[in-house]
Amino acid sequence: MMKRHYAGFLGIVMLVILAAACKSTPPETETESLVEPSETIAPSETVSQALLNSLGEARARAEAARQEAQNVNGPVYFPDDWSQADSRFTRTGSGLNTENVQAVQDAVASYNSLTTAFEDITRRSLPLYAEARQEEVLNARQAAIDAGAFEFSPGRFYIADEKGEEVSKRIDADDYRGAIGAAEIALNYYTALKLGADAYMMREAILDDNLAPYDQRTFDMAEESGMKAINAYDEGDIATVMVVVQEALNRYNQVWKTAWRGIASERRDSASVDRRAALNVKANVAVKDEYEAADSLYNQAGTKFQSEEFEDAAELYTRSASIFTVVWETAEYKRQRADEAIRTAEQMVAESDQTARDAEVILGEGEEE
């Protein structure tokens, strides 16, 4: 009986001890709740290759849109909008941290926005640029007319006019990109016609002045290039026309230059002979002012010759030679008059001496008588 009471008492004591122990040890859940959450330390993210590819694609689109806006004179037509977009384009790519996910994502978004901005500038610039190109076509057409292209080849001029009319049709249909492309073609046609007319006029001048023999080989090559240009134009191969017609013009110009260099050299030699002849009769003293005028032209001709202005040099040599001839004739006339005067004076002196001698003889005979 005693044992049962003691055992019961021990049980109660153990329960009390266990209860006290439980109260002194905080539960695990409470201990964990005291730890600060690590929300301020963001886990490190690696920029994926897919994100970098997106960045490259976005940048390429923005660059292409930017270039297209430049091609249609966007910076000229809308300078404020262009300046704003272009500055943002520079800032977006400047110092970009490609190892930071958020920075790369922001750059992608910025490039996409810039693509839209540049495309908007292009859209508004297109009609203005198309009209400007049309004006260039009209100016090229007038230049071709002024060069004599219509008189030289009216049939070929009509072909160019068809190309020019296509520009107007495209603009009227609001097909501005098509109008710009058509304008490029029309410009080439009119430019080719102008160059062809220039070459033809130079060819005629060479033939009129019989200059081809000064450089016959180059002249023949120019003739070949000219025929190639005409054939290519008739076949619609305008790219070839632009090359060979310029080639023909250059060769005709070379013939012209070579010929006039030869002519100027010939006239320089002739003027030099006349100048030396004038000096030989002391024209620089006898007719000083006229000689100096001729010599000034002669020196000007030399300057023109050195700068390869051979036509002007030839003309100046011709003028100086003419004056040197007149100067020589004048000086020679004065020299002859002076010689005659001297001879007359000498003759008068001789006659006077003879008269004196005769007088002495007569006087001497009288004294003898």
C-alpha positions in Angstrom: 0.0 0.0 0.0 2.8 2.3 0.9 4.6 1.4 -2.3 1.6 2.4 -4.4 1.5 5.8 -2.8 5.2 6.3 -3.3 5.0 5.3 -6.9 2.2 7.7 -7.4 4.1 10.5 -5.8 7.1 9.9 -8.0 4.9 10.0 -11.0 3.5 13.4 -10.1 7.1 14.7 -9.5 8.2 13.5 -12.9 5.3 15.2 -14.6 6.1 18.5 -12.8 9.8 18.2 -13.9 8.9 17.5 -17.4 6.4 20.4 -17.5 9.1 22.8 -16.2 11.5 21.5 -18.7 9.1 22.1 -21.6 8.4 25.7 -20.4 12.2 26.5 -20.3 12.9 25.3 -23.9 11.3 27.4 -26.7 9.7 25.4 -29.4 11.5 25.0 -32.7 8.9 26.9 -34.6 9.4 30.0 -32.4 13.1 29.8 -32.8 12.9 29.8 -36.6 10.5 32.8 -36.7 13.2 35.0 -35.2 15.5 34.6 -38.2 15.4 37.6 -40.6 14.2 36.6 -44.1 16.8 37.0 -46.8 14.7 39.0 -49.2 17.3 41.8 -49.5 19.9 39.4 -51.0 18.6 38.7 -54.6 19.8 35.4 -56.0 22.3 36.0 -58.8 20.8 35.4 -62.3 22.8 34.5 -65.4 22.0 36.4 -68.7 20.9 33.7 -71.0 22.1 33.4 -74.6 18.5 33.7 -75.8 18.3 37.1 -74.1 21.6 38.2 -75.6 20.3 37.1 -79.0 17.2 39.2 -78.5 19.4 42.1 -77.6 21.4 41.7 -80.9 18.2 41.4 -83.0 16.6 44.4 -81.3 19.7 46.5 -81.9 20.0 45.4 -85.5 16.3 46.3 -86.2 16.9 49.7 -84.6 20.0 50.3 -86.6 18.3 49.4 -89.8 15.4 51.7 -89.0 17.8 54.5 -88.2 19.7 54.0 -91.4 16.5 54.0 -93.5 15.4 57.3 -91.8 18.7 58.8 -92.7 18.4 57.6 -96.3 15.2 59.5 -96.7 16.6 62.7 -95.1 14.7 62.2 -91.9 17.3 64.3 -89.9 16.6 67.2 -92.3 12.9 67.1 -92.4 12.3 66.3 -88.7 15.4 67.5 -86.9 13.9 67.6 -83.4 12.4 64.1 -83.5 15.6 62.8 -85.1 17.9 64.3 -82.4 15.8 62.9 -79.6 15.7 59.4 -81.1 19.4 59.4 -82.1 20.5 60.6 -78.7 18.5 57.8 -77.0 20.0 55.3 -79.5 23.5 56.3 -78.4 22.7 56.2 -74.7 21.1 52.8 -75.0 24.2 51.2 -76.4 26.7 53.2 -74.3 28.2 51.3 -71.4 25.5 48.6 -71.4 26.2 45.9 -68.8 25.4 42.7 -70.7 25.8 40.6 -67.5 22.9 42.2 -65.8 19.5 40.7 -66.8 17.5 43.8 -66.0 19.9 46.1 -67.9 19.7 43.8 -71.0 15.9 43.6 -70.8 15.7 47.4 -70.6 18.0 47.8 -73.6 15.9 45.4 -75.6 12.8 47.4 -74.8 14.6 50.7 -75.6 15.8 49.4 -79.0 12.3 48.2 -79.9 10.9 51.6 -79.0 13.6 53.3 -81.1 12.7 51.1 -84.0 9.2 52.4 -83.9 10.4 56.0 -83.5 12.8 55.8 -86.5 10.1 54.0 -88.6 7.7 56.9 -87.8 10.3 59.4 -89.0 10.8 57.4 -92.2 7.0 57.2 -92.8 6.6 61.0 -92.5 9.8 61.7 -94.5 9.0 59.4 -97.5 6.6 61.7 -99.4 8.9 64.7 -98.9 11.9 62.7 -100.1 10.0 61.3 -103.0 9.1 64.8 -104.1 12.7 66.0 -103.7 13.9 63.2 -105.9 11.3 64.1 -108.5 12.7 67.6 -108.5 16.2 66.2 -109.1 14.8 64.3 -112.1 13.3 67.4 -113.5 16.6 69.3 -113.1 18.5 66.4 -114.7 16.1 66.5 -117.6 16.7 70.2 -118.1 20.4 69.7 -117.9 20.2 67.1 -120.7 18.1 69.5 -122.8 20.6 72.3 -122.3 23.4 70.0 -123.3 21.6 69.4 -126.6 20.5 65.8 -125.9 17.0 66.3 -127.4 18.4 67.7 -130.7 21.1 65.0 -130.7 18.7 62.1 -130.2 15.0 62.9 -129.7 14.0 59.2 -129.8 16.3 58.3 -126.9 15.1 61.4 -125.0 11.5 60.1 -125.2 12.7 56.9 -123.5 14.1 58.9 -120.6 10.9 60.9 -120.4 8.9 57.6 -120.0 11.1 56.8 -117.0 10.5 60.3 -115.6 6.8 60.0 -115.9 6.8 56.8 -113.9 8.0 58.9 -110.9 4.9 61.1 -111.1 2.6 58.2 -111.4 4.0 56.5 -108.3 3.7 59.7 -106.2 0.1 60.2 -107.3 -0.6 56.6 -106.1 1.1 57.3 -102.8 3.7 54.7 -103.6 6.6 56.8 -102.3 9.2 54.0 -102.1 8.4 53.0 -105.7 8.7 56.7 -106.7 12.1 56.9 -105.2 13.3 53.8 -107.0 11.8 55.1 -110.3 13.5 58.4 -109.8 16.9 56.7 -109.5 16.3 55.0 -112.8 15.1 58.2 -114.5 18.1 60.1 -113.2 20.5 57.6 -114.7 18.8 57.9 -118.1 18.9 61.7 -118.2 22.4 61.8 -116.9 23.5 59.3 -119.5 21.9 61.5 -122.2 23.6 64.6 -120.9 27.0 62.9 -120.9 26.3 61.5 -124.4 25.5 65.0 -125.6 28.6 66.4 -124.0 30.7 63.7 -125.7 29.0 64.4 -129.1 29.6 68.1 -128.9 33.2 67.6 -128.0 33.5 65.1 -130.9 32.1 67.7 -133.3 34.5 70.4 -132.1 37.4 68.0 -132.7 36.3 67.3 -136.2 35.5 70.9 -137.0 39.0 72.0 -136.0 40.7 68.9 -137.5 42.3 68.0 -134.1 42.0 64.2 -134.3 45.4 63.7 -136.0 47.1 65.1 -132.9 46.0 61.9 -131.1 44.3 59.6 -133.6 44.6 56.4 -131.5 42.7 58.0 -128.6 40.1 59.5 -130.9 39.4 56.1 -132.5 39.0 54.5 -129.0 36.6 57.3 -128.1 34.6 56.5 -131.2 34.3 52.8 -130.1 33.2 53.8 -126.6 30.6 56.1 -128.1 29.1 53.3 -130.2 29.0 51.0 -127.3 27.1 53.6 -125.2 24.5 54.1 -127.9 24.0 50.3 -128.3 23.7 49.8 -124.5 21.2 52.6 -124.2 19.0 51.1 -126.9 19.2 47.8 -125.2 18.2 49.3 -121.8 21.5 48.5 -120.2 21.8 51.8 -118.5 24.5 50.6 -116.1 26.8 49.9 -119.0 25.9 53.2 -120.7 27.0 55.2 -117.6 30.4 53.6 -117.8 31.2 53.7 -121.5 29.7 57.1 -122.2 31.9 58.6 -119.5 34.8 56.7 -121.0 34.0 58.2 -124.4 33.8 61.7 -123.0 37.1 61.4 -121.2 38.8 60.2 -124.3 37.4 63.0 -126.5 38.6 65.4 -123.8 42.0 63.9 -123.9 42.2 64.3 -127.7 41.1 67.9 -127.3 43.7 68.6 -124.6 46.5 66.8 -126.5 45.7 68.7 -129.6 45.6 72.1 -128.0 48.9 71.3 -126.1 50.5 70.7 -129.5 48.9 73.9 -131.0 50.0 76.0 -128.0 53.5 74.6 -128.3 53.6 75.5 -132.0 52.4 79.0 -131.3 54.8 79.4 -128.4 57.7 78.6 -130.7 56.4 81.0 -133.3 55.9 83.8 -130.7 59.4 83.1 -129.4 60.9 83.6 -132.9 59.0 86.9 -133.3 60.1 88.0 -129.8 63.7 87.3 -130.5 63.5 89.2 -133.8 62.1 92.2 -132.0 64.9 92.1 -129.4 67.5 91.9 -132.2 66.3 95.3 -133.6 66.2 96.8 -130.1 62.4 97.0 -130.1 62.4 96.9 -126.3 64.1 100.3 -126.5 62.8 101.8 -129.8 59.2 101.0 -129.1 59.3 100.2 -125.4 55.6 100.5 -124.5 54.5 98.3 -127.4 57.2 95.7 -126.7 56.3 95.5 -123.0 52.6 94.9 -123.9 53.5 92.0 -126.2 55.9 90.6 -123.6 53.2 90.7 -121.0 50.9 88.6 -123.2 53.8 86.3 -123.9 54.3 85.7 -120.1 50.6 85.3 -119.5 50.6 82.6 -122.2 53.4 80.8 -120.4 51.5 80.8 -117.1 48.4 79.4 -118.9 50.5 76.8 -120.5 52.0 75.7 -117.2 48.5 75.3 -115.7 47.5 73.3 -118.8 45.0 75.9 -120.0 46.3 75.2 -123.5 43.5 76.9 -125.5 44.0 80.2 -123.6 47.7 79.8 -123.9 47.5 79.3 -127.7 45.4 82.4 -128.1 47.7 84.6 -126.0 50.8 83.3 -127.8 49.1 84.2 -131.1 48.2 87.7 -129.9 51.7 88.3 -128.5 53.3 87.1 -131.8 51.2 89.6 -133.7 52.3 92.5 -131.6 55.9 91.3 -131.6 55.7 91.4 -135.4 54.3 94.9 -135.4 56.9 96.0 -132.9 59.7 94.5 -135.0 58.4 96.3 -138.1 58.2 99.6 -136.2 61.6 99.2 -134.7 63.1 98.1 -138.0 61.5 101.1 -139.8 62.9 103.4 -137.2 66.3 101.8 -137.5 66.2 102.2 -141.3 65.2 105.8 -141.0 68.0 106.3 -138.5 70.4 104.6 -140.8 69.2 106.8 -143.7 69.6 109.9 -141.6 73.1 108.9 -140.6 74.0 108.2 -144.2 72.5 111.5 -145.3 74.4 113.3 -142.6 77.6 111.5 -143.5 77.1 112.3 -147.1 76.5 115.9 -146.3 79.6 115.9 -144.2 81.5 114.3 -147.0 80.2 116.8 -149.5 81.1 119.6 -147.2 84.6 118.3 -146.8 84.9 118.0 -150.5 83.6 121.6 -150.9 86.2 122.7 -148.5 88.9 120.9 -150.2 87.8 122.3 -153.5 87.8 125.8 -152.0 91.3 125.3 -150.7 92.5 124.3 -154.1 90.9 127.3 -155.8 92.3 129.6 -153.2 95.7 128.0 -153.5 95.8 128.5 -157.3 94.8 132.1 -156.9 97.7 132.8 -154.6 100.1 131.2 -157.1 99.0 133.7 -159.8 
